[in-house]
Amino acid sequence: MNKLWKRTLAAAMAGTMVFGLSACGSSGGAEGDGNLVFMIWDSGQKSGMEAIAEAYMEEHPDVNIEVQAVGWDEYWTKLEASAKSNSMPDIFWMHSNQMYTYADAGILADCTDIVDEANYSEISVENAKGSDGKIYGVPKDKDTIALLYNKEIFDEAGVEYPTAEWTWDDMTEASQKIYDATGKYGYMAYSHDQIGYWDFVYQNGGQILSDDGTKAMYTEPATADAIKYYIGLQQNDWCPTQEDFANGGASELFFSGQGAMYYAGNWDLANLCATYPDMNGKWDVTVLPKCPDPAEGDGRAVISNSVSYATAAEGKNHDAAMEFLEFLGSEEGQRIQGESGVAIPAYNGLEDTWVQTFADQGYEVNVGSLIDQFDYSVKYVNNASRRVWEPEVEQTVLDIYAGNLTVDEGIQQMQDQVTEAIAEQQ
């Protein structure tokens, strides 16, 4: 057992997950009975997943698939418990945050033979791999980040709407003008990695990890400068504090007319449209502003992540689950997902199926502009030790915001935290 697994085991003693290396998992129910349980963590996507399952069951009348949706925290608690008791769901979603942990422990089935990499985005395929380079999930989707802007507030302030050519300077200048004219927030820079400072880092030509994931890069000048810039945005009157965000999230401030701009994942857009129907036509989205003077590159970058469909390595319904996984990854299965409007298919060429759903439902948001960002997307930052260092780094960022650390002290601490986690994993 290597150092990382020893550390994981110690965490488990305090109530955190641990897997025995022999926990390969097996599905519940009678062996080979054709009743498959499909577990997901997003109730907003349940109808889309059910639509895929129904299409499959029409072609396979001997199979019954039950989609179970639970909340994020409950999802991982259940999945961890089922992995330890060899009773995993037949099919389940696997987030890239957890892929290495489950795959490297021998828990997931090898899907290399059923995934044609040429059909999917490179990022989606890479996020489905374990440390050994094998594919342990069928690519489900790919995501991107949007700049949301409140047109009513821009109009009130007499400021032109954001464009695809905007830079960081344009965003901050507009924020100041909006605040001066209306007293409302401009860009709301809340503490987050993928939907926050990571994008700024890569736009500036920096990196969080080296290309091979073996080295922390926080103290590199391009990275450190971007982190300082992002955290420093909170020093402006037009940006809420992290305490403000704790009392009301950026989306609440935005849709209540208190803030003009914030970043959100494309996976939130359909839900936001449905949740705030009275705001239809009063807000829109565009691509992320670019860095005006990057240390390297052209100033454009956006962090892109993805989810995979997976099954246990040794489930009782293993063969049936693998066959359904193939359908989930097929052009037909991916098209049905895109038409549900909640996720952009990982399958190349089906992006417009997601885009079209917004127009079909009468939502006046230019989501098609976001597809262009895949041309310069950056793979979600991840390595085999991420589950150890990620919560530590997140807390360090919050300590900087709280004034418990200077930005320089915090950046060095993040560098040390990631370096130590990588060393212990080896």
Secondary structure, 3 states (H helix, E strand, C coil): CCHHHHHHHHHHHCCCCCCCCCCCCCCCCCCCCCEEEEEECCHHHHHHHHHHHHHHHHHCCCCEEEEEECCHHHHHHHHHHHHHCCCCCCEEEEEHHHHHHHHHCCCECCCHHHCCHHHECHHHHHCCECCCCCECCEECEECCEEEEEEHHHHHHHCCCCCCCCCEHHHHHHHHHHHHHHHCCEEECCCCCHHHHHHHHHHHCCCCCECCCCCCECCCCHHHHHHHHHHHHHHHCCCCCCHHHHHHCCHHHHHHCCCEEEEEEEHHHHHHHHHHCHHHCCCEEEECCCECCCCCCCCCCCEEECCEEEECECCCCCHHHHHHHHHHHCCHHHHHHHHHHCCCEECECCCHHHHHHHHHHCCCCCCCHHHHHHHHHEEECCCCCCHHHHHHHHHHHHHHHHHCCCCHHHHHHHHHHHHHHHHHHHC
